[in-house]
Amino acid sequence: MATTTMPRADRIPHPPTSAPDLATIMRALGDPVRLDLVRLLADGKQHNCGDLADALGLPGSTASYHMRLLRQSGVTRTRAEGTHRVISLRRDDLDERFPGLVEVLTSG
């Protein structure tokens, strides 16, 4: 009988650096809340999901939704830290694929 390996709960899937395309990223960033999240993350630090939600005055569930879309589009990286999620901008990956994009997005 074959066994199926289940993904570990602490592993959060991210697209590889080469996967995101500009249309997917721009669609994710077309929402003002998500663009505000990217601007908060542009400081280069890792942020707790709850702190980001508080900074934008969002309910946790709404912030989680927006952060999931950013992660799935390849804009952010999320790391599990116990029951918390720590979010960071994938600046190096974005700069490699789309030079100058982060500066354009965060200069507003």
C-alpha positions as CSV (number, residue, x, y, z in Angstrom):
1,M,0.0,0.0,0.0
2,A,1.4,3.4,-1.0
3,T,1.6,6.1,1.5
4,T,0.9,9.7,0.7
5,T,3.0,12.3,2.3
6,M,0.9,15.2,3.5
7,P,2.4,18.7,3.5
8,R,3.6,19.9,6.8
9,A,1.3,22.4,8.4
10,D,4.2,24.8,9.0
11,R,5.1,24.9,5.3
12,I,3.3,27.6,3.4
13,P,3.4,27.3,-0.4
14,H,5.0,30.0,-2.5
15,P,5.4,30.3,-6.2
16,P,9.0,30.0,-7.4
17,T,10.8,33.2,-8.4
18,S,10.3,32.4,-12.1
19,A,6.6,31.7,-11.9
20,P,4.9,35.0,-11.3
21,D,4.1,37.1,-14.4
22,L,3.6,40.8,-14.4
23,A,-0.2,40.6,-15.2
24,T,-0.7,38.4,-12.1
25,I,1.3,40.7,-9.9
26,M,-0.5,43.8,-11.2
27,R,-3.9,42.2,-10.8
28,A,-3.0,41.5,-7.1
29,L,-1.7,45.0,-6.6
30,G,-4.8,46.6,-8.3
31,D,-6.5,46.7,-4.9
32,P,-5.6,49.7,-2.8
33,V,-5.4,47.6,0.4
34,R,-2.9,45.3,-1.1
35,L,-0.8,48.2,-2.5
36,D,-0.8,49.7,1.0
37,L,0.4,46.4,2.4
38,V,3.3,46.3,-0.1
39,R,4.2,49.9,0.9
40,L,4.3,48.8,4.6
41,L,6.4,45.8,3.8
42,A,8.8,47.9,1.7
43,D,10.8,48.8,4.8
44,G,12.6,45.4,4.4
45,K,11.5,44.1,7.7
46,Q,9.4,41.1,8.5
47,H,6.0,41.9,9.9
48,N,3.5,40.0,12.0
49,C,0.2,39.5,10.1
50,G,-1.8,41.0,13.1
51,D,0.4,44.1,13.2
52,L,-0.2,44.7,9.5
53,A,-3.9,44.3,10.0
54,D,-3.8,46.8,12.9
55,A,-1.7,49.3,10.9
56,L,-4.4,49.4,8.1
57,G,-7.4,49.1,10.5
58,L,-8.5,45.8,9.0
59,P,-10.2,42.8,10.6
60,G,-7.8,39.9,10.8
61,S,-9.7,37.8,8.3
62,T,-9.7,40.6,5.7
63,A,-6.0,41.1,6.2
64,S,-5.3,37.4,5.9
65,Y,-7.3,37.3,2.6
66,H,-5.3,40.2,1.1
67,M,-2.0,38.7,2.3
68,R,-2.8,35.3,0.8
69,L,-3.4,36.9,-2.6
70,L,-0.1,38.7,-2.4
71,R,1.7,35.5,-1.4
72,Q,0.0,33.5,-4.2
73,S,0.9,36.2,-6.8
74,G,4.6,36.0,-5.7
75,V,4.8,39.4,-4.1
76,T,5.3,38.4,-0.5
77,R,6.7,35.5,1.5
78,T,4.9,34.2,4.6
79,R,6.6,32.2,7.3
80,A,4.8,30.4,10.1
81,E,6.0,31.2,13.6
82,G,3.9,29.1,15.9
83,T,0.3,30.3,15.4
84,H,1.5,33.6,13.9
85,R,2.4,34.4,10.3
86,V,5.3,36.6,9.5
87,I,5.2,38.5,6.2
88,S,7.9,40.0,4.1
89,L,8.2,41.5,0.7
90,R,10.0,39.3,-1.9
91,R,12.0,42.4,-3.0
92,D,15.0,40.5,-4.3
93,D,12.9,38.1,-6.3
94,L,10.8,41.0,-7.7
95,D,13.8,43.1,-8.6
96,E,15.4,40.1,-10.4
97,R,12.2,39.5,-12.5
98,F,10.9,43.1,-12.8
99,P,13.7,45.6,-12.2
100,G,12.4,48.9,-10.8
101,L,8.9,47.6,-10.0
102,V,9.1,47.8,-6.3
103,E,10.4,51.4,-6.5
104,V,7.5,52.4,-8.7
105,L,5.0,50.8,-6.4
106,T,6.4,52.2,-3.2
107,S,7.1,55.8,-4.4
108,G,3.5,56.9,-4.0
